[in-house]
Amino acid sequence: MMQRVVKTIAGLFLLLFIAAQAGAANLEDKVVEHTFKNGLKLLMVERHSSPTVSAWIRFKVGSVHERSDERGIAHLLEHMLFKGTRTLGTRDYAAEAPLLEKIEETAQRMLAEEAKGSGADKATLASLRAELARLEKQAEQYVIKDEFFDLYARNGGSGYNAFTSRDGTTYLISLPANKLELWAAIESDRMKNPVLREFYTERSVVMEERRRSYDAEPSSKLWETFVAAAYQTHPYGQPTIGWSSDIRQLSRTKAESFLKRYYAPNNAIVAVVGDIRPADTIALVERYFGDIPPGTPVPEVAAQEEQQQGERRVEVLGDAEPELIIGFHKTALGAPDDEVFDLVASVLGQGRTSRLYRSLVLEKQLATQVSVFDAPGNRYPNLFVLYASPRAPHTAAEVEQALLAELERLKKEPVSQQELQQVLNQLEFEEARRMGTNGGLARNLTEYEAIAGSWRYLTTYRAKLTKITPADIQRVARQYFTRENRIVGTLVTKKPGGAQK
């Protein structure tokens, strides 16, 4: 019975391996791309297995592109762009618009007074805050809550969502194929006529999100502190949500300026995957998006992180169990050696058969969980990160030594061809699983077009992996996994009476 199960699993891996190879080879023929006069890039794949489509819009602007007085604005705009347009989300925009202007005028005066710090007039500030709250309450009469969500839901849409990262902002939806024109009408209207209504109300929501999910969450606080310590120059060190002081000084005027500059067709990539005809889809997108003017091209980030000259260590106290993060500076996605790091990450931390899981979790029982990943972005040089949760009574220091010992092993002992092939199979399995869904393929197309410069990165990735040798892994481990290139973050449990462990 066990032999039959093993053969079945091996057969499944083989089928997925073949499917992934064929998928990568055929993707070049299956993807239809079209660039409109305003710069909008459209990527399409026909899949007629079900009468559905997934549509993803990726804006090539994220928190890494914010100026120092704009931090947190990309994330806040992600929230705001669900609020509607001049025709959606409002009962009467003609009556609402003057009230929105009054709100902004009051908010600007309030922000100017707050900027005085201890010199602010408390009575004036209290009066302005009360007036802002009154005007926002008055504006509620015109707001239709969640009209985007309701329109999509009534027409069979699912998975309507958005996310912001350091590198970009994405809006996504899956819906019946015969509702694709509804998507085009809604999303083009959002790009043409967005209205940032309820701005200061939503800013308070984000402030609460910041407080609840970051400031009051020891694990999140450790992560933010760790990343900030890793980057002294590059904006990757700034949190996407922004620091509390950043969010407090954001205004609708700043947000609208950022929006008009960058959330435009020439900075957008659209992927439509599913039951479509590319010629019809091109015509549809041209009809709805073709007249939107381009904005300012998103600039490259000029700041470059200086080479680290010594180990950096940070510590966060919190009412939580100990945690450990170790990171090393590395290359960006698509740069030399990046694929080597992908194989190293799989060897060390991919699944229950990985080295770290077998050694630290199963055999030595030093940790309850371990993981390996890249962060905090991919467009620019990032970090190779190892995370572990020590298992009591073992300490973070013990786990750290065990992790470093595994990295040293990579430097001294070549990875066997058998282990390398197993890792390649696992990567193929995961890639085949992701590419098998319309949404997964749409995500990959927009992600790699934005980050790597072309979705064709997907078609060459497998070939690059197969050329990596055990000697390459040893070379990369010796070059990057050094003390002077290392950042270590530790979450220390705060005990009653001030003691820690």
N, C-alpha and C positions, 0 to 999 in steps of 0.2 A: 504493500500500500504506500509506504513512504517513498520507495523508489519511483512509483508512478507519479506521486505528487512532485518529486524533484524533476522528473522528466517533463511534466506539464509546465512547471515554472520556467525551466530552461527553454522549452518551446515557446512560451509566451515572450520571454526576453528576445529570442531569436526573431520572432515575428515582428516585434516592436523595433528591433534593430534594423531589420530589412525595410520596414515601413518608414522609419525615420530617414534612412539613407535615400530611399526612393522619394520621400517627401521633400527632402532638401534639394535633390536633383530636379524634381518636377516643379518646385516652387518658382524657379526662374521662368518657366513657361506659363505658370498659372497666374502669377501676379500681373495685373494690368495697371499701369500707372499713367496718370495724366496730370499735367501742371497747367493751371488756368492763368490767364493774363495777369491777374492780381497776385500771383504767386502761390495760391493754394495748391497743395500737393494732395492728390487723391490716389489711393492704393486700393485695388479691388481684387477679390478672389471669388470666383463662382463655385458654389457648393449647393447642389440641388437635392441633397439628402433629406432636407426638411424645409417647409415653406417659411423659414425664418431668416433674419439677418442680425448681425451685430455691427454697430456703428460706433467707432471711437474717434474722438477729436483730441489730438495732442497739440497743445501750444508749447512751443520751444522756449518757454520762460518759466523759471522757478525762483525759489528764494535766493539762489546764488546770484541772480541778476539784480537784486535790490541794492539801492544805495543805503548808506548808513542811516538816513532818516526815513527809510521805507521798509525796514525789516519787519517781516510778518505780513506784508501787504499782499503777497501772492496767495498765501493761505487764506487771508480774510476775503480776498476777491473770489476764491473758490466758493466760499459760503454765499457771498453776495450775488453771484451770477445765477443762483437759484431763485432770486427774488422777483424776477420777471423783467418785462420790457415796457415800452409805452402802451402796448396793447394787451399784454399778459400780466397777470398779477395785480391789476388795478381795476377799480370800478369806474374811475373817471380821471384819466391822467391830466386833462386840462385843469381840473380843480386841484389835483394833487401836486402838480409841478410847482406852483408858487409857494405852497406850504413846505415843500422839500427845500426850496431856496431859503426860506426863513429858518428852517432847522439848521442849514449849513452856516448861515450867517451867525446864528447864536453859538453854534459849536466852535466856530473860528474864534470868536471873542472869548469863549470859555478856555480854549486851548492856549490862547495868548496869555490869559491871566494865570493859568496853571504853570506856564513856562517860567513865571517869575519865581517859582519855588517858595521859599520862606517869605519872600517879599510880596506875595500875592495878597490882595485884599479879600479877607475871608467873607465879608458880607457880599461883595460883588460876585465872588465865585459861587456862593450858595444861591444867589439870585439867578445867575446864568444857568446853573445846573437845574434848578427848578423850572426855569423857562424852557430849557431843552426837553425835559421830561414831559412838560405840558404839550409842547408842539408835537413830540413823537406820539403821544397818546391821541392827539387830535388827528394825526395822519393815518392812524389805524383804520379809520372809517373807509378809506379808499383801498385798503389792501385786501387782495384775495390770496389767502395763504396756499402755498404749495400747488399752484395751478399747473406748473410743468409736470409735477408728479401725477396729478389727477388726470391730465390729458393723456399721458403715456399709459397709465394704469387702465383707463377706460378703453384704450385701444390695444390692449394685450401686451404692453411693454413690460419688461422685467429687468431687474438688475440696474436700474437707473442710479448712477452714482458719479462721483468725481473724486480725484485725489491730487494733492500737490506734493511735490518733492523738491529737493534742491535743484534738480535739473529741468523740471517741467510740470505742466498742469494738464490733466486729462479728464474728459467727460465721456461717459459711456452709456450705452443702452442696447438691449436686445429686444426685438419686436417682430411681429409678423411681417413677411416680405411685402405684403400689399399696403403696409403702413409706412413705407420708407419715405413717401412724400410728406407725411406728417412730421417725421424727424427733420427733414430738410427745411420745412417751414418754421418749426420751432427753433432749431439751432441757428439758422441764418438770421432770424429775428433777434435772437440773443446776441449774435455778433454785431448786428447793425444798430440795434436800439436798446441796449441794456439800461436799466434804471436801478441805481443803487439805493433803493428804498430801505427803510429800517436800518440804516447803516450803523448808527450809534447803539441801537438795541442789539444788533448782531455783534458789534464790537465787544459789548459787555458779555455776550455769550462766549466769545472766544477767550476773553479774559478769565471767565469761569473755567473753561476747558483747560486753559493754561494752569490755573491754580489747582484744579482737581487731578488732572492727568500728568502733570509734570512737577509742579512745586511740592505737592503733597504726596507724590509717589516716589519713594526712594530709588526704585530701579530706573525710572525715567530721569531722575535727577542725576544719578550716577552716569547714565549714558550721555546726557547733555554736558556734564562736567568733563567727561572723558574726551568727547569730540572737540570741545572748546580748547582743551589742553593740547590736542594733537595739531590744531591749526592756529598758528599765530598770525598769519598773513591772509591766507585764502579764505573767502567767505563760506566755504564748506563748514567752517567752525561755528557758524551761527545757526541756531535752531530754525527750522522752517516756520514754526508757529510764531517765532519772535520771542524776545525776552519781555517780561511784563512792562518794563518802561518803554519798550518799542511800541507795543500794542496801544498803550495809553495815549501816545501822541499821534496816532494815525487819524487822518481826516478823510472825509468823502472827497474833498478836492484832490488830495494826494492820490487816492485810489482811482479816481476818474482819469487823472493824468497818466498813471501807470497803465491803466486799462486801454486807453486810446493809443498809447505808444505801441504796445506789444501784442494785444489780443486781437490780431488782425490776420487776414488770409495768408500773407507772405510769411507769417510765423507759425502757421498751422499745418498739421498733417492729418488727413482724414483717411481712415481705413473702413471699408464696407465689405464684410465677408458674409456670404450666404447665398440665398436663392435670388440672385440678381442677374441681369444682363448688363455687362459693362457699358455698352454704347448707350443704353437707356439711363444708366446711373450717371454717366458723364453729363448727359443732357439735363437730367434732373438737378444735379449740383450746379451746373452752369446757370440754370434758370433762377435758382434761389440764392446762390452765393456769388455769382459772377460779377454783380454790380457793386460789391463791397470794396471800398478802396483799401489798398495796402497801408500798413502802418510803418513804424520805424523798425528796421531789422534788429533782432535781439543781438546785442554786441557780445563778442567773446570776453570772458573774464581775463583781464590782463594780469591780475595778481598771481604770483607764483610762490608757493611755499618754499622757504629756504630749507636746505637739507638739515635734518635734525642732528645735533652734535652731542647728544647724550640722552640717556633714559629719562623719561618724564613719568612721575607718579602722582596720582591724585587719589584722594580718599573722601568718601561721603559717609556721614553718620546718619542712620535712619532706623525707624522701628520696623525692621525687616530682617530676614535671614541674610547671611553674608552672600555676596556675589563677587565675581572676578571677571574683568575684561582685560585682554591683552591685545594690542594692536601694533601693526607695522605699516609704515608708509609704503605704497606700491604704485604701479602704473595704472593709467586709466583704461577703460574698456577699449579694445582694439589696438592698444599700444603693444610694442614688443613685450613678451613675457606674460601678458595678461591671461592668455589661455593656459599657461603653465600654472598660474595661481588657481585657476578653476579646477585643474586636476589635483593640485595639492589640497584644496578645500574638500574635495570629494574623498581623497585618501584619508584625511584626518577626521572629517566630521559628517560625512553623508550616510545617514542611516545607522542601523544597529550593528552592521558589520564593519563600521569604520574603526580606525585605530583608536581614536580617543574614546569612543563609546565602549569598545571592548576593554580597554585598559583602565580608564578612570571610573566608569560606571559599573561594569560587570566584574572585572577581576579584582581591582584594588578597592573598589567601592569608596572612592574619594569624593565622588560627585554624584548628584542626582540627575543632572543633565549637562550636556555639552553641545555646542554648536559652533560652526565656522561660516563666516560670510564676509562679503564686501560691503563697505559703507564709507561715508554717508551718501555718496552719489556715485555716478559712473562716467560722467562726461569729462571730468578732470581727475588727476591723480588722487587716489582714495586710500582706504585702509583695508588691510587684511586683518580680520578680527576673530579672536577666539573668546568664547564666552563659556563660563562654567558656574554652576551652583554647588558649593561644597556640601558634602553630606556630613552632618554632625556625627561624631565630635571633631571631624577633620577641619582644618582651617584653610582659609584662602591661600596662605603661604605654602601649605603642603600641595594644594592643587596647582598653584603657580609653578612650583618646581617640577611637578609631573608633566605639565604642559610643555615647559621649556625642554624637558628631557626628550619628549616626542619630537620636538623641532630639531634638536641635536641629532636624533636618530636619522631624520631625513637628510641631514648633511653628510652623515658618515656611511649610511647603508643605502645602496641603490634600491629603489622600489622594484619588486619583481615584475616581470612581464605579465604574470598571471593576475597580480593585484591591479596592475595598470589596465588590463583588459576588463576586469570586473568593474572598475570605476567607469571606463568608457561605456560599458553596457548600461550602468545605472544612469549616466548622463543621457544616453539615447532614450532610455525608458521615460525619464522625466520630460525630455523634449517632445517625444511622441505624444505623451499625455497632454501637454500644454497645447501643442499644435493641432490636436484632434478636435478641439472645440472652435466654433466661430470666434468667440470672444478671446480665446487664447491666441489665436493667429492674428486677430486684429490688434491685440496688445503688442505682440512681438513686432509686427510690421511698423507700427507707429513708434515704438520704443527704439528700435534699432535705426530707423530712418532718422530719428531725432538725435540719438546719442552717438551712433557710429558713423552717421553721415549717409548711410544707405541701408535699406532693408536687406540688400544682397549679402550683408554680413552673415545672415542666417544660412546662406548657401555655401559659404566657405568655412564656417566655423568647425564643422566636423572634420574636414580635411586638415585643418591646422592642429586639431587635437591629436590626430593619428600620427603626426610627425614628431610629437613630443616624446623624448626619450628619458629614461631614468637619470641620465647624466644632466639633462636640462633641469630636472627637479632638484638635483643636488646643487647645481650652480645657483639657481634662484634662491634656494634655502640659505646657502652660504652668503649670498649677496645681500639679501633683505632681512633675514631673521637674525639681526644683530642687536646687541645691547644699546648702541647709540641710536638705532632706528626704532626703538621700542617705547610704547606708551602703556602704562599699567594703571588700571582703575579698580578700586576696591570699595565695596559697600560694607561698612562695619556696623554691626548691630549695636544700637544704643541701649545700654542697660540702665535700670533704675539707679539713681544716685550718681550717674555720670560715668560709670564704668563701661568699657566697651570690650568686644571680643572679635 
